[in-house]
Each structure stands twice: as C-alpha cells, then as structure tokens.
Amino acid sequence: MYGLIGKVRAMPGQRDALVEILLEGTAGMPGCQSYVIAKDPTDTDGIWITEVWDSADSHKASLSLPAVQEAIARARPLIAGFDQRIETEPVGGHGLPA
Amino acid sequence: MYGLIGKVRAMPGQRDALVEILLEGTAGMPGCQSYVIAKDPTDTDGIWITEVWDSADSHKASLSLPAVQEAIARARPLIAGFDQRIETEPVGGHGLPA
C-alpha cells in the first residue's frame, strides 16, 4: 500500500470552499482505499489530507482522472501552499477494505 | 468527528514487533471509523498512525478498553518516543462509514 499525509494551507477565508471541492473531487478513484479530509483546529487555514492507496501507481494515475483534473483546476486558486507532505507505507488497521 | 495524526518512534529494531501489537490491539473499538498504521519509509524506526473517531469521547473511552490496555502494556517497552501528535477535525472523504 501507499500512503500520503499532507497539510494544505488555504488562502485566507477559503478553507471551507476548498474542503468542498476536495470532498466532491475524491469519489470513485480506482485504487483509493481511504481519503480523509480534516480541518486543523489550531490553524484556520489548514487542511489535513490522509490517503491510503493500493499502490503509488494508483495514486499517480488518479491525478489524470478527469474529475480530479477538474477539481485541481478549481482548487488551485484557493490554495496558498503545502506545509507538509509525508509518504508512508500503510500496513493495515481498521477501516480499510478487506 | 475527531482525528489524530501521530508519529511514534520504535526502539531500534522493534518497529515490526510494535506494528504487530498495534494491528492486533485496534480491532473492535466502538466509535473508531478508521485506524491506519503505516511505516515511515524515510525512518526505519518511524510509524505513522492516522485515526478517525466519531468523537473525542469515543477516542478517550477506547483507552480504557481491556484489549487496548493490554496492547498499551505490551507496546510501551517497544516505544522510544512520540515525534508528532496532531489533532484534526475530519469532515468527510472516501473510506469512512456512511
């Protein structure tokens, strides 16, 4: 499995709008086992995204999906920057597909 | 919802043993929507744990469950420290219970 933990910083006041785009754009991605969008309670502009994919290739391929491309295009103007990007190797746990 | 993103550092050489304890100890926790255990590919002792709970209270209550208490007791000697602990407010995404 392939995992990502990332912190995205929204433009001031744009976090909720950015969260909505992320929620809409991340359904039905092949190979995506988990994709959780969370607000940072200590940073009014911060969004944490935690992802689990069956492989790094599935993640890479998702970036070319039309729905994802469209979400990226809408999200880009609302993004101020990326504060953290951590790659992981998920090994299991609760809540992943069997 | 209530989320946690944490990095645990295992004692040298003990990461796999610690991962096994975490995998065993985290089944059947009421209110737990997701609990993913991942190795850090850049740190041979590092483990990332990402959690989604229906509430902070459910997370707190889980720490008193006999199976979790037993896992904590077995895990403690294998833990060198905690490098990060981030609380989040998950808002949705893919892979959470409907």
Backbone of each chain as ProteinMPNN parsed JSONL, in Angstrom:
{"seq_chain_A": "MYGLIGKVRAMPGQRDALVEILLEGTAGMPGCQSYVIAKDPTDTDGIWITEVWDSADSHKASLSLPAVQEAIARARPLIAGFDQRIETEPVGGHGLPA", "coords_chain_A": {"N_chain_A": [[0.844, -1.192, 0.0], [0.292, 2.337, -0.365], [0.784, 5.443, 1.107], [-0.237, 8.798, 1.93], [0.304, 11.709, 3.835], [-0.721, 14.879, 4.234], [-0.443, 18.428, 4.582], [-2.384, 21.102, 3.664], [-2.504, 24.526, 2.939], [-5.026, 26.833, 2.903], [-6.011, 29.722, 0.976], [-6.566, 32.799, 2.762], [-9.634, 32.617, 4.48], [-10.749, 30.854, 2.68], [-10.943, 28.203, 3.302], [-13.247, 26.523, 3.784], [-14.49, 26.475, 1.272], [-12.506, 25.251, -0.222], [-12.366, 22.771, 1.025], [-14.866, 21.734, 0.296], [-14.548, 21.38, -2.473], [-12.54, 19.455, -2.459], [-13.9, 17.33, -1.229], [-15.845, 16.742, -3.139], [-14.302, 16.038, -5.328], [-13.045, 13.638, -4.898], [-14.267, 11.191, -5.033], [-14.782, 7.817, -6.124], [-12.191, 7.051, -7.066], [-10.058, 4.879, -8.645], [-8.401, 2.296, -6.874], [-8.101, 3.771, -4.6], [-8.15, 3.566, -1.2], [-8.672, 4.902, 1.124], [-9.455, 8.242, 1.932], [-9.22, 10.933, 3.624], [-10.433, 14.007, 4.643], [-9.636, 16.727, 6.639], [-10.11, 19.377, 8.962], [-7.726, 21.619, 10.429], [-7.722, 22.252, 13.757], [-6.165, 24.154, 15.004], [-5.315, 25.997, 13.21], [-6.658, 28.204, 11.182], [-6.636, 28.174, 8.445], [-5.754, 25.716, 7.715], [-5.702, 22.424, 6.304], [-5.801, 18.985, 6.665], [-4.926, 16.13, 4.831], [-5.317, 12.746, 4.539], [-4.292, 9.817, 3.036], [-4.827, 6.564, 1.643], [-3.682, 4.242, -0.603], [-3.846, 1.514, -2.966], [-1.504, 1.247, -4.326], [1.451, 3.165, -5.24], [1.337, 3.72, -7.917], [-1.425, 3.73, -8.48], [-2.163, 6.028, -7.113], [-0.724, 7.941, -8.564], [-1.897, 7.641, -11.089], [-4.434, 8.563, -10.541], [-4.282, 11.28, -10.632], [-4.609, 11.974, -13.211], [-7.244, 11.55, -13.782], [-10.329, 12.694, -15.173], [-12.251, 13.901, -13.38], [-10.665, 14.486, -11.205], [-8.721, 16.142, -12.289], [-10.358, 18.277, -12.936], [-11.18, 19.051, -10.398], [-8.723, 19.821, -9.327], [-8.149, 22.028, -10.905], [-10.156, 23.797, -10.108], [-9.53, 24.024, -7.433], [-6.968, 25.082, -7.246], [-6.688, 28.0, -7.272], [-7.46, 28.53, -4.694], [-5.608, 27.625, -2.987], [-2.98, 28.284, -0.804], [-0.569, 27.153, -0.142], [1.586, 24.261, 0.475], [2.15, 22.675, 3.407], [3.118, 20.345, 4.59], [4.215, 17.156, 3.455], [4.056, 13.886, 3.537], [5.184, 10.742, 2.761], [3.984, 7.437, 3.194], [4.041, 3.948, 4.211], [1.448, 2.172, 4.4], [0.352, -0.496, 6.491], [-1.844, -1.767, 7.462], [-4.773, -2.037, 9.554], [-7.749, -0.586, 10.899], [-10.781, -0.136, 9.098], [-9.995, -0.12, 6.493], [-10.516, -1.484, 3.164], [-11.305, -4.975, 3.06]], "CA_chain_A": [[0.0, 0.0, 0.0], [0.991, 3.612, -0.455], [0.044, 6.438, 1.868], [0.191, 10.201, 1.96], [-0.225, 12.598, 4.869], [-0.33, 16.197, 3.756], [-1.144, 19.608, 5.079], [-2.593, 22.13, 2.656], [-2.9, 25.81, 3.519], [-5.94, 27.556, 2.019], [-5.967, 31.18, 1.007], [-7.359, 33.243, 3.914], [-11.083, 32.608, 4.332], [-11.184, 29.951, 1.607], [-10.818, 26.791, 3.682], [-14.479, 25.751, 3.593], [-14.692, 26.289, -0.169], [-11.522, 24.269, -0.677], [-12.799, 21.467, 1.545], [-15.984, 21.26, -0.536], [-14.002, 20.888, -3.747], [-11.834, 18.199, -2.189], [-14.898, 16.296, -0.949], [-16.504, 16.369, -4.39], [-13.377, 15.558, -6.355], [-12.275, 12.47, -4.488], [-15.079, 9.968, -5.061], [-14.606, 6.922, -7.251], [-10.837, 6.977, -7.622], [-9.624, 3.477, -8.593], [-7.239, 2.011, -6.041], [-8.102, 4.598, -3.385], [-8.766, 2.823, -0.099], [-9.116, 5.863, 2.129], [-9.076, 9.617, 1.601], [-9.909, 11.676, 4.68], [-10.18, 15.45, 4.638], [-9.856, 17.197, 8.008], [-9.675, 20.728, 9.3], [-6.788, 21.76, 11.533], [-8.383, 23.148, 14.725], [-5.234, 25.168, 15.506], [-4.882, 26.807, 12.072], [-7.94, 28.443, 10.497], [-6.494, 27.937, 7.012], [-5.097, 24.427, 7.497], [-6.449, 21.207, 5.971], [-5.0, 17.756, 6.619], [-5.443, 15.092, 3.942], [-4.633, 11.466, 4.751], [-4.683, 8.962, 1.914], [-4.293, 5.207, 1.509], [-3.862, 3.718, -1.954], [-3.292, 0.164, -3.075], [-0.122, 1.37, -4.816], [1.844, 4.509, -5.669], [0.872, 3.89, -9.3], [-2.838, 4.122, -8.454], [-2.215, 7.447, -6.747], [-0.234, 8.734, -9.694], [-2.901, 7.581, -12.156], [-5.631, 9.335, -10.152], [-4.067, 12.695, -10.958], [-5.028, 12.174, -14.603], [-8.688, 11.35, -13.946], [-10.999, 13.965, -15.492], [-12.867, 14.528, -12.202], [-9.595, 15.005, -10.344], [-8.164, 17.291, -13.016], [-11.308, 19.378, -12.821], [-11.112, 19.515, -9.012], [-7.444, 20.519, -9.156], [-8.255, 23.338, -11.566], [-10.974, 24.672, -9.274], [-8.912, 24.188, -6.11], [-5.662, 25.747, -7.275], [-6.694, 29.41, -6.838], [-7.795, 28.628, -3.267], [-4.509, 27.027, -2.222], [-1.849, 29.175, -0.554], [0.665, 26.385, -0.141], [1.599, 22.922, 1.06], [3.048, 22.786, 4.563], [3.762, 19.066, 4.861], [3.862, 16.057, 2.552], [4.758, 12.734, 4.078], [4.818, 9.47, 2.151], [4.036, 6.343, 4.153], [3.772, 2.581, 3.742], [0.426, 1.594, 5.283], [0.439, -1.949, 6.629], [-3.134, -2.317, 7.853], [-5.515, -1.304, 10.566], [-9.203, -0.682, 10.874], [-11.457, 0.793, 8.206], [-9.568, -0.304, 5.108], [-11.213, -2.609, 2.536], [-10.707, -6.28, 3.402]], "C_chain_A": [[0.885, 1.249, 0.0], [0.15, 4.657, 0.267], [0.622, 7.83, 1.739], [-0.481, 10.89, 3.143], [0.227, 13.993, 4.462], [-1.109, 17.297, 4.429], [-1.174, 20.673, 3.994], [-3.03, 23.398, 3.383], [-3.775, 26.547, 2.512], [-5.623, 29.039, 2.044], [-6.881, 31.647, 2.141], [-8.853, 33.25, 3.603], [-11.625, 31.599, 3.337], [-11.176, 28.485, 2.008], [-12.092, 25.996, 3.398], [-14.74, 25.481, 2.113], [-13.737, 25.226, -0.706], [-11.898, 22.866, -0.207], [-13.926, 20.902, 0.678], [-15.492, 20.691, -1.86], [-13.301, 19.553, -3.547], [-12.819, 17.058, -1.948], [-15.555, 15.807, -2.242], [-15.562, 15.636, -5.336], [-12.739, 14.226, -6.069], [-13.115, 11.206, -4.389], [-14.686, 9.125, -6.269], [-13.235, 6.905, -7.883], [-10.344, 5.531, -7.511], [-8.36, 3.292, -7.746], [-7.17, 2.824, -4.772], [-8.848, 3.858, -2.277], [-9.295, 3.766, 0.978], [-8.602, 7.237, 1.742], [-9.865, 10.503, 2.56], [-9.46, 13.129, 4.675], [-10.558, 15.983, 6.018], [-9.385, 18.632, 8.158], [-8.663, 20.675, 10.448], [-7.382, 22.731, 12.547], [-7.468, 24.255, 15.246], [-4.802, 26.147, 14.417], [-6.109, 27.006, 11.178], [-7.849, 28.221, 8.989], [-6.002, 26.514, 6.689], [-6.05, 23.272, 7.259], [-5.456, 20.042, 5.945], [-5.695, 16.746, 5.701], [-4.632, 13.832, 4.187], [-5.197, 10.461, 3.761], [-4.059, 7.581, 2.042], [-4.679, 4.697, 0.127], [-3.316, 2.304, -2.018], [-1.857, 0.197, -3.608], [0.17, 2.831, -5.154], [1.375, 4.772, -7.095], [-0.595, 4.32, -9.341], [-2.974, 5.6, -8.087], [-1.82, 8.324, -7.924], [-1.275, 8.791, -10.808], [-4.115, 8.454, -11.826], [-5.503, 10.793, -10.582], [-4.451, 13.014, -12.402], [-6.516, 11.975, -14.819], [-9.365, 12.684, -14.23], [-11.587, 14.654, -14.266], [-11.805, 15.146, -11.285], [-8.939, 16.227, -10.996], [-9.056, 18.518, -12.854], [-11.276, 19.949, -11.405], [-9.825, 20.3, -8.767], [-7.53, 21.928, -9.747], [-9.072, 24.312, -10.717], [-10.299, 24.975, -7.943], [-7.688, 25.1, -6.147], [-5.692, 27.2, -6.811], [-6.964, 29.592, -5.342], [-6.673, 28.123, -2.369], [-3.364, 28.031, -2.076], [-0.529, 28.418, -0.561], [0.491, 25.027, 0.505], [2.632, 22.915, 2.176], [3.774, 21.482, 4.876], [3.325, 18.081, 3.794], [4.712, 14.871, 2.947], [4.259, 11.493, 3.344], [4.938, 8.368, 3.198], [3.801, 5.009, 3.449], [2.743, 1.95, 4.672], [0.535, 0.069, 5.307], [-0.886, -2.561, 7.065], [-3.793, -1.449, 8.895], [-7.0, -1.519, 10.385], [-9.769, 0.317, 9.871], [-10.979, 0.74, 6.775], [-10.36, -1.463, 4.501], [-10.509, -3.924, 2.866], [-9.923, -6.847, 2.223]], "O_chain_A": [[2.07, 1.195, 0.328], [-1.06, 4.741, 0.057], [1.81, 8.011, 1.473], [-1.664, 10.686, 3.416], [1.425, 14.256, 4.358], [-2.272, 17.131, 4.797], [-0.138, 21.09, 3.476], [-3.824, 23.347, 4.322], [-3.334, 26.852, 1.404], [-5.045, 29.55, 3.003], [-7.864, 30.977, 2.455], [-9.287, 33.812, 2.598], [-12.84, 31.496, 3.165], [-11.376, 27.61, 1.165], [-12.022, 24.906, 2.83], [-15.161, 24.386, 1.743], [-14.115, 24.403, -1.54], [-11.765, 21.896, -0.952], [-13.927, 19.711, 0.365], [-15.965, 19.648, -2.311], [-13.445, 18.635, -4.354], [-12.596, 15.94, -2.412], [-15.79, 14.612, -2.416], [-15.973, 14.725, -6.055], [-11.973, 13.717, -6.887], [-12.714, 10.248, -3.728], [-14.303, 9.658, -7.311], [-13.113, 6.76, -9.099], [-10.222, 5.008, -6.403], [-7.386, 4.032, -7.885], [-6.284, 2.607, -3.944], [-10.035, 3.561, -2.408], [-10.267, 3.447, 1.664], [-7.469, 7.387, 1.285], [-11.04, 10.786, 2.33], [-8.267, 13.432, 4.699], [-11.658, 15.729, 6.51], [-8.393, 19.045, 7.557], [-8.734, 19.808, 11.319], [-7.537, 23.914, 12.243], [-7.947, 25.202, 15.869], [-3.998, 27.04, 14.682], [-6.542, 26.076, 10.498], [-8.876, 28.092, 8.322], [-5.855, 26.158, 5.52], [-7.077, 23.152, 7.927], [-4.415, 20.107, 5.29], [-6.906, 16.541, 5.791], [-3.407, 13.839, 4.059], [-6.41, 10.276, 3.657], [-2.921, 7.435, 2.488], [-5.848, 4.72, -0.258], [-2.442, 1.928, -1.238], [-1.084, -0.729, -3.363], [-0.747, 3.633, -5.331], [1.052, 5.906, -7.448], [-0.968, 5.175, -10.144], [-3.783, 6.327, -8.663], [-2.485, 9.311, -8.24], [-1.509, 9.845, -11.399], [-4.745, 9.015, -12.722], [-6.502, 11.456, -10.86], [-4.599, 14.179, -12.771], [-7.012, 12.204, -15.922], [-9.029, 13.695, -13.613], [-11.441, 15.867, -14.118], [-12.025, 16.192, -10.673], [-8.643, 17.217, -10.327], [-8.58, 19.637, -12.661], [-11.334, 21.164, -11.216], [-9.836, 21.322, -8.081], [-7.044, 22.893, -9.157], [-8.739, 25.492, -10.614], [-10.475, 26.059, -7.388], [-7.41, 25.809, -5.18], [-4.825, 27.613, -6.041], [-6.731, 30.666, -4.788], [-6.771, 28.185, -1.143], [-2.845, 28.558, -3.06], [0.507, 28.967, -0.937], [-0.578, 24.681, 1.009], [3.824, 23.119, 1.942], [4.902, 21.497, 5.367], [2.205, 18.156, 3.287], [5.923, 14.847, 2.725], [3.059, 11.225, 3.308], [5.876, 8.36, 3.995], [3.424, 4.949, 2.279], [3.11, 1.269, 5.63], [0.779, -0.568, 4.282], [-1.026, -3.784, 7.034], [-3.428, -0.291, 9.096], [-7.442, -2.505, 9.795], [-9.316, 1.458, 9.789], [-11.49, 1.468, 5.924], [-10.829, -2.335, 5.232], [-9.281, -3.984, 2.942], [-9.353, -7.934, 2.326]]}, "seq_chain_B": "MYGLIGKVRAMPGQRDALVEILLEGTAGMPGCQSYVIAKDPTDTDGIWITEVWDSADSHKASLSLPAVQEAIARARPLIAGFDQRIETEPVGGHGLPA", "coords_chain_B": {"N_chain_B": [[-16.655, 14.747, 13.989], [-13.545, 13.323, 15.112], [-10.078, 13.495, 14.839], [-6.791, 12.026, 14.711], [-3.371, 12.408, 14.016], [-0.414, 10.843, 14.211], [3.055, 10.388, 14.994], [4.995, 7.724, 15.908], [7.938, 6.631, 17.482], [9.76, 3.761, 17.316], [11.675, 1.628, 19.524], [15.077, 0.908, 18.61], [15.113, -1.422, 15.977], [12.721, -2.571, 16.692], [10.418, -1.956, 15.323], [8.749, -3.588, 13.624], [7.696, -5.447, 15.44], [6.292, -3.744, 17.118], [4.42, -2.696, 15.339], [2.902, -5.001, 14.86], [1.661, -5.411, 17.339], [0.118, -3.114, 17.466], [-1.602, -3.548, 15.306], [-3.039, -5.758, 16.189], [-4.255, -4.795, 18.47], [-6.191, -2.945, 17.854], [-8.668, -3.577, 16.858], [-12.252, -3.604, 16.701], [-12.966, -1.277, 18.218], [-15.266, 0.761, 19.747], [-16.861, 3.393, 17.986], [-14.687, 3.978, 16.465], [-13.719, 4.943, 13.338], [-11.746, 4.817, 11.453], [-8.462, 3.549, 11.411], [-5.336, 3.648, 10.737], [-2.275, 2.107, 10.283], [1.042, 2.803, 9.532], [4.251, 2.416, 8.038], [7.135, 4.534, 8.162], [8.856, 5.357, 5.36], [11.246, 6.724, 5.329], [12.435, 6.588, 7.741], [13.658, 4.268, 9.718], [12.705, 3.507, 12.171], [10.258, 4.678, 12.43], [6.731, 5.08, 12.794], [3.623, 5.882, 11.459], [0.459, 6.82, 12.603], [-2.836, 7.135, 11.765], [-5.957, 8.324, 12.635], [-9.532, 8.174, 12.778], [-12.336, 9.129, 14.527], [-15.696, 8.925, 15.816], [-16.123, 10.788, 17.756], [-14.288, 12.837, 20.139], [-14.686, 11.845, 22.653], [-15.218, 9.117, 22.209], [-12.699, 8.287, 21.382], [-11.234, 8.775, 23.725], [-12.521, 7.044, 25.492], [-11.788, 4.627, 24.392], [-9.273, 4.134, 25.301], [-9.549, 2.925, 27.697], [-10.466, 0.415, 27.205], [-10.242, -3.109, 27.713], [-8.75, -4.665, 25.805], [-7.264, -2.707, 24.543], [-5.853, -1.579, 26.66], [-4.287, -3.764, 27.284], [-2.79, -3.995, 24.95], [-1.42, -1.572, 25.033], [0.175, -1.997, 27.284], [1.841, -4.03, 26.375], [3.048, -2.747, 24.252], [4.41, -0.538, 25.259], [7.16, -0.96, 26.208], [8.442, -1.073, 23.774], [8.414, 1.359, 22.624], [10.101, 4.273, 21.747], [9.563, 6.962, 21.664], [7.35, 9.796, 21.018], [6.938, 11.528, 18.133], [5.292, 13.287, 16.751], [2.067, 14.705, 17.243], [-0.979, 15.322, 16.176], [-4.038, 16.86, 16.375], [-7.123, 16.631, 14.647], [-10.018, 17.751, 12.757], [-11.937, 15.786, 11.188], [-13.843, 15.961, 8.2], [-14.965, 14.485, 6.208], [-14.864, 12.404, 3.263], [-13.413, 9.684, 1.463], [-13.961, 6.247, 2.177], [-14.755, 6.24, 4.79], [-17.22, 5.118, 7.19], [-20.602, 5.15, 6.023]], "CA_chain_B": [[-15.64, 13.692, 14.037], [-12.292, 13.664, 15.8], [-8.979, 12.805, 14.188], [-5.429, 12.12, 15.23], [-2.253, 12.009, 13.165], [0.703, 10.777, 15.143], [4.237, 9.607, 14.639], [5.589, 7.014, 17.026], [9.277, 6.124, 17.188], [10.009, 2.491, 17.999], [13.047, 1.341, 19.924], [15.784, 0.389, 17.429], [14.878, -2.812, 15.603], [11.461, -3.075, 17.248], [9.255, -1.421, 14.628], [7.812, -4.611, 13.16], [7.007, -6.007, 16.609], [5.338, -2.734, 17.589], [3.329, -2.655, 14.356], [2.042, -6.173, 15.081], [0.837, -5.155, 18.541], [-0.874, -2.087, 17.11], [-2.606, -4.163, 14.425], [-3.888, -6.661, 16.983], [-4.937, -4.127, 19.578], [-7.045, -1.845, 17.406], [-9.918, -4.067, 16.263], [-13.444, -3.561, 17.533], [-13.058, -0.148, 19.155], [-16.503, 1.499, 19.442], [-16.707, 4.775, 17.557], [-13.497, 4.139, 15.605], [-14.102, 4.845, 11.926], [-10.563, 4.479, 10.67], [-7.236, 3.497, 12.227], [-4.373, 3.134, 9.765], [-0.9, 2.015, 10.775], [1.916, 2.884, 8.358], [5.68, 2.612, 8.266], [7.751, 5.699, 7.534], [9.94, 4.821, 4.524], [12.477, 7.51, 5.486], [12.869, 6.492, 9.139], [13.494, 2.826, 9.963], [12.009, 3.285, 13.437], [9.067, 5.525, 12.487], [5.386, 4.565, 12.484], [2.557, 6.882, 11.432], [-0.878, 6.313, 12.924], [-3.878, 8.12, 11.444], [-7.185, 7.834, 13.266], [-10.776, 8.936, 12.694], [-13.31, 8.681, 15.534], [-16.923, 9.715, 15.718], [-15.996, 11.896, 18.698], [-13.128, 12.776, 21.034], [-15.061, 10.985, 23.777], [-15.006, 7.716, 21.817], [-11.261, 8.019, 21.441], [-10.821, 8.731, 25.133], [-13.061, 5.817, 26.094], [-11.092, 3.451, 23.859], [-8.039, 3.912, 26.056], [-9.893, 2.109, 28.861], [-10.887, -0.931, 26.797], [-9.259, -4.117, 28.137], [-7.838, -5.06, 24.715], [-6.355, -1.586, 24.289], [-4.964, -1.527, 27.827], [-3.337, -4.875, 27.176], [-1.875, -3.645, 23.86], [-0.545, -0.489, 25.514], [1.149, -2.583, 28.212], [2.847, -4.765, 25.592], [3.729, -1.837, 23.323], [5.185, 0.518, 25.931], [8.626, -1.159, 26.212], [8.982, -1.008, 22.41], [8.258, 2.736, 22.144], [11.162, 5.19, 22.165], [9.002, 8.304, 21.858], [6.3, 10.279, 20.121], [7.538, 12.659, 17.429], [4.264, 14.26, 16.366], [0.688, 14.355, 17.621], [-1.791, 16.393, 15.607], [-5.486, 16.64, 16.436], [-7.812, 17.187, 13.485], [-11.486, 17.675, 12.702], [-12.296, 15.219, 9.885], [-15.14, 16.41, 7.694], [-15.506, 13.526, 5.259], [-13.924, 11.831, 2.321], [-13.687, 8.342, 0.963], [-13.481, 5.159, 3.017], [-15.343, 6.292, 6.126], [-18.572, 4.543, 7.189], [-21.629, 6.093, 5.543]], "C_chain_B": [[-14.378, 14.23, 14.69], [-11.178, 12.844, 15.149], [-7.664, 12.984, 14.902], [-4.466, 11.67, 14.143], [-1.035, 11.995, 14.071], [1.86, 9.986, 14.588], [4.852, 9.04, 15.911], [6.967, 6.521, 16.591], [9.507, 4.86, 18.01], [11.446, 2.444, 18.511], [13.751, 0.695, 18.724], [15.507, -1.098, 17.195], [13.524, -3.363, 16.024], [10.228, -2.619, 16.479], [8.256, -2.502, 14.215], [7.026, -5.218, 14.321], [5.957, -5.025, 17.116], [4.145, -2.63, 16.638], [2.365, -3.821, 14.598], [1.114, -5.961, 16.28], [-0.252, -4.144, 18.212], [-1.973, -2.681, 16.235], [-3.577, -5.037, 15.215], [-4.778, -5.884, 17.949], [-6.004, -3.138, 19.164], [-8.294, -2.316, 16.671], [-11.066, -3.845, 17.247], [-13.504, -2.448, 18.558], [-14.307, 0.664, 18.815], [-16.229, 2.954, 19.06], [-15.503, 5.018, 16.678], [-13.902, 3.925, 14.153], [-12.926, 4.446, 11.041], [-9.353, 4.524, 11.596], [-6.183, 2.843, 11.351], [-2.962, 3.224, 10.336], [0.02, 1.927, 9.565], [3.367, 3.038, 8.792], [6.144, 3.88, 7.568], [8.931, 5.21, 6.696], [11.26, 5.567, 4.687], [13.072, 7.397, 6.887], [12.606, 5.051, 9.577], [12.782, 2.526, 11.274], [10.641, 3.968, 13.487], [7.79, 4.822, 12.054], [4.415, 5.746, 12.518], [1.229, 6.208, 11.728], [-1.874, 7.428, 12.629], [-5.219, 7.543, 11.859], [-8.355, 8.771, 12.977], [-11.78, 8.298, 13.657], [-14.574, 9.502, 15.368], [-16.909, 10.892, 16.692], [-14.721, 11.736, 19.52], [-13.429, 11.87, 22.221], [-14.863, 9.507, 23.439], [-13.524, 7.359, 21.861], [-10.792, 7.866, 22.877], [-11.285, 7.429, 25.785], [-12.299, 4.586, 25.629], [-9.862, 3.108, 24.696], [-8.286, 3.074, 27.311], [-10.344, 0.701, 28.492], [-9.823, -1.95, 27.206], [-8.262, -4.481, 27.027], [-6.822, -3.954, 24.422], [-5.361, -1.433, 25.442], [-3.871, -2.601, 27.726], [-2.304, -4.578, 26.075], [-0.901, -2.554, 24.303], [0.556, -1.062, 26.418], [2.256, -3.324, 27.451], [3.664, -3.829, 24.718], [4.72, -0.916, 24.032], [6.698, 0.278, 25.898], [9.266, -1.023, 24.831], [8.958, 0.414, 21.849], [9.382, 3.614, 22.685], [10.6, 6.59, 22.414], [7.939, 8.622, 20.844], [6.812, 11.565, 19.465], [6.526, 13.722, 17.027], [2.93, 13.767, 16.887], [-0.186, 15.532, 17.231], [-3.256, 16.008, 15.749], [-6.131, 17.304, 15.23], [-9.325, 17.075, 13.658], [-11.888, 17.127, 11.332], [-13.698, 15.662, 9.474], [-15.73, 15.45, 6.668], [-14.413, 13.001, 4.361], [-14.351, 10.444, 1.925], [-13.163, 7.315, 1.967], [-13.973, 5.206, 4.442], [-16.729, 5.642, 6.066], [-19.591, 5.594, 6.764], [-22.443, 6.623, 6.724]], "O_chain_B": [[-14.181, 15.44, 14.8], [-11.327, 11.64, 14.936], [-7.449, 13.969, 15.608], [-4.707, 10.686, 13.444], [-0.666, 13.024, 14.637], [1.682, 9.043, 13.818], [5.18, 9.765, 16.85], [7.139, 6.051, 15.466], [9.455, 4.886, 19.24], [12.322, 3.137, 17.993], [13.112, 0.019, 17.917], [15.648, -1.919, 18.101], [13.216, -4.52, 15.734], [9.105, -2.861, 16.921], [7.053, -2.351, 14.43], [5.828, -5.474, 14.197], [4.859, -5.428, 17.499], [3.002, -2.491, 17.076], [1.148, -3.642, 14.545], [-0.07, -6.294, 16.229], [-1.401, -4.296, 18.627], [-3.147, -2.352, 16.405], [-4.778, -5.053, 14.946], [-5.916, -6.274, 18.209], [-6.662, -2.546, 20.02], [-8.913, -1.542, 15.941], [-10.877, -3.891, 18.463], [-14.033, -2.642, 19.652], [-14.406, 1.203, 17.712], [-15.464, 3.652, 19.726], [-15.303, 6.131, 16.192], [-14.373, 2.849, 13.785], [-13.106, 3.81, 10.003], [-9.231, 5.406, 12.445], [-6.142, 1.618, 11.236], [-2.524, 4.274, 10.804], [-0.18, 1.094, 8.681], [3.669, 3.704, 9.783], [5.617, 4.255, 6.521], [9.907, 4.701, 7.248], [12.295, 5.086, 4.225], [14.086, 8.027, 7.191], [11.456, 4.663, 9.782], [12.303, 1.41, 11.474], [9.934, 3.849, 14.488], [7.772, 4.072, 11.079], [4.388, 6.512, 13.481], [0.914, 5.156, 11.172], [-1.77, 8.527, 13.174], [-5.574, 6.424, 11.488], [-8.198, 9.991, 12.937], [-12.036, 7.095, 13.608], [-14.545, 10.62, 14.853], [-17.605, 11.884, 16.477], [-14.147, 10.649, 19.593], [-12.533, 11.204, 22.739], [-14.397, 8.733, 24.276], [-13.143, 6.279, 22.314], [-10.047, 6.943, 23.204], [-10.539, 6.795, 26.532], [-12.172, 3.612, 26.371], [-9.46, 1.948, 24.788], [-7.341, 2.57, 27.918], [-10.579, -0.122, 29.376], [-8.629, -1.686, 27.061], [-7.063, -4.593, 27.285], [-5.668, -4.23, 24.095], [-4.175, -1.189, 25.222], [-2.704, -2.364, 28.04], [-1.116, -4.861, 26.229], [0.289, -2.605, 23.99], [1.716, -0.662, 26.327], [3.431, -3.265, 27.814], [4.842, -4.083, 24.466], [5.752, -0.557, 23.465], [7.455, 1.201, 25.596], [10.483, -0.876, 24.721], [9.423, 0.653, 20.735], [9.601, 3.7, 23.894], [11.099, 7.319, 23.272], [7.657, 7.839, 19.936], [7.084, 12.557, 20.142], [6.848, 14.909, 16.968], [2.687, 12.563, 16.965], [-0.15, 16.592, 17.856], [-3.666, 14.942, 15.291], [-5.742, 18.402, 14.833], [-9.829, 16.41, 14.562], [-12.151, 17.9, 10.411], [-14.613, 15.727, 10.295], [-16.894, 15.596, 6.296], [-13.221, 13.126, 4.642], [-15.522, 10.08, 2.043], [-12.082, 7.475, 2.534], [-13.656, 4.319, 5.235], [-17.349, 5.617, 5.003], [-19.464, 6.772, 7.099], [-23.356, 7.428, 6.534]]}, "name": "protein", "num_of_chains": 2, "seq": "MYGLIGKVRAMPGQRDALVEILLEGTAGMPGCQSYVIAKDPTDTDGIWITEVWDSADSHKASLSLPAVQEAIARARPLIAGFDQRIETEPVGGHGLPAMYGLIGKVRAMPGQRDALVEILLEGTAGMPGCQSYVIAKDPTDTDGIWITEVWDSADSHKASLSLPAVQEAIARARPLIAGFDQRIETEPVGGHGLPA"}
